[in-house]
């Protein structure tokens, strides 16, 4: 893994927790199978990042009523509803910023960095740049949609980008989209790792 002097460089790294919300977890309106299984590794990593000086950002779909995405997907993550809440078992005590996206009725936002027009920024890049963040680690939901687009944008913006395989779950719609997403990320130079690779490296530092 690229973080060799882990304790020294974690201050330049951020953990991006993507859309771990009730509507994407079991029983939600747009359930991702096994979505709640990302909680344990993400909570563990968040504690590690907090202890070593890294930053933790959680994103949250925050859609208005009649959002444009509802024509393709079931209504989900409507602002102010329980479905839009971050999942109850996610430890928010370590989170430095909660970024709400997808707030424009006529424009969806898969990526944590840009709306789906690929030019309207969410402000996350400026926030990370201002903190001197050079490396991002992504986990959350879903690996073939919001995690994928966030990771691709992070890489395009010049950030060293990792996706944590055991801390993501996917929709796989259409069938094969999870594999396609991972293949595309690897082709783009995004590194796919497991959470243990981060914790072990920091335990050794």
N, C-alpha and C positions, 0 to 999 in steps of 0.2 A: 504494500500500500504506500501511496506517495507521502503520507504524513509520517516521516521518519522520526523527527524530534517532536513527538506527539504533544507533550505537555507545553512545549514552547510555541507550537503553531496552532493549537486549537483556538487561540484567541482570534485567529484569522479565518475561522471556519464557522459555518452556520448549519444547523439542522432545520430542514424545512419539512414540517408535518402537514401534509396535504389533505385537506377535506375529510378529516376523520369525524364525520357527523352522523347523527342518528339515522338520517334518511339513507345513508350509504352502508349502514351496519345492519346486522340481522334484525328483521322485523320492520325495516325502514321502507319508504316508498320506492326507493331505487336501490335495493339491497345488493351489495357486492358480497358474493359468497365468501365466508370466512373473514369478512371485513374487520370484525373485532379481534382477530388474531394478530393484528399489527400493534395492538395497544402495549403489550408487554415489552417487546423490543424497543418501541419508541419511548416508553417511560424510562426504561433503563438508559437509553442513549441520552435522553434529555437531562437526566441527573448527571451523567458523565460530562456533557457539554457545559452544564452549569458549574460543575466543580473545576473544570479546566479552562474556564474563561471563554468558551464558545457562546454563540448566540442561538436562541431557539425561536423560530417563527412558525406559527400555526396559521393555515389559511382556512377560510370558511366561505363556502358558497352562500350568498345572501340575496336571494332572488326576490324581486317584486312579484305580486300577483300577475298572472298572465304573461310570465316571462317567455321570451321567444323559444327557449329550449323545451318548453312544455309541449310543443308541437311534435317533438321527436321522442321525448322521454316523459314518463309520468311526472306530475307536479311534484317538486321536491325542493327542500331547503328554502322554503318561503320565509323571508325575513320575519323574525319575531316568533316563529313557531318552534315547537319542540323538535321537529324534524331537522331544523337548521342548527340546533344546538350541537356543540362539540360533544362527542360521546362521553358519557358520565365517568368512565374509568380512565379517561385520558388525564394525566396529571398536568394541570395548567399552572401549577405553582412555579414551574421552571421556565415558562414561556415569556419571552420578552415582548413579543408583538403578536397580536391577532390581526391578520389582514383579511378584510372582507372583499369579495370579488363577485362579479356577475350581478352587479347592482343596477345596471342599465337594462330596462325592460326589453330593448330591441337588440341587445348585443350580449352574447354569452362570453364566458371567460374560463376556458379550460386551464390555461397557464396561470401560474402565480405571478408572472411578470407582465403579460400583455393580455388585453382583451382579444377576442377571436378575430378582430380585424387585423391583428398582428402589428398594430402601430400605436394603439392607445395604451400607455403604460399604467400599471397598477400602483407604481411608486416603490415597488420592492427593490428594483435594481438600485435606485438612488439611496434607499435606506441602507442596503448592504455596502454599497460603495463608500458611503459616509462613515461606516464603521471599519473600513479597511478589510472587509471580508473578501477572501480570494478563492475559497473552497466551499462548496455546498454539498451536503448529504441529504438525499430525499427519501422519505418514506410516506406511506399513507395510501390514499384511494383516489382514483384507481390507476393501476400500473399502465393500462393501455389508453388512458384518457388524461386526466389532470396531472398525474405524476409524469407521464410521458411528455406532454407539451411543456410542462415546467422545466423538466430536465433538458429538453432540447433547446429551450430559450436560454437557460442558464449557460449551457455550453456555448451557444452563439454569442452571448454577451461576454465571453472570455473567462468565465469562472471554471475552475477545475470542478468537475461534476461527478458525483457518485450516486448511484441508486442502490438502496439497501434491500436486497432481494427478500429477506425474511420479514421485512417491515412494510411490504406492499402486497396488495391483492388486486386482482383484475376482474373486469366484467366479462371479457372474452366474447364480446359482441361487436361485429360479426365473429363467428368462430375463427380462431387463429389469430385474433388481434393482439393477444398477450404476447405470443411468440414474435409476431411482426414488430411489436413495440420494442421488445428487448433486442431483437436483431438490429433494428434501426438505431437504437441508442448506442449499442456497441460499435456499429459502423461509424457513428458520429464522434467516437472517442470518449464516450461516457463509460465510466468504469462501474461494473456490477459487482457488488461485494455483499458479504453477510455482516450482520452487526457484530459478531464475535471478532471479526478482523479489526474493528475499531477499538473495542474494549480491551482486547488482548494487547494491542499496540500501546495503548495508554497505560495499562497495568505494568507494562515492561519499562515505560519511560521514567 
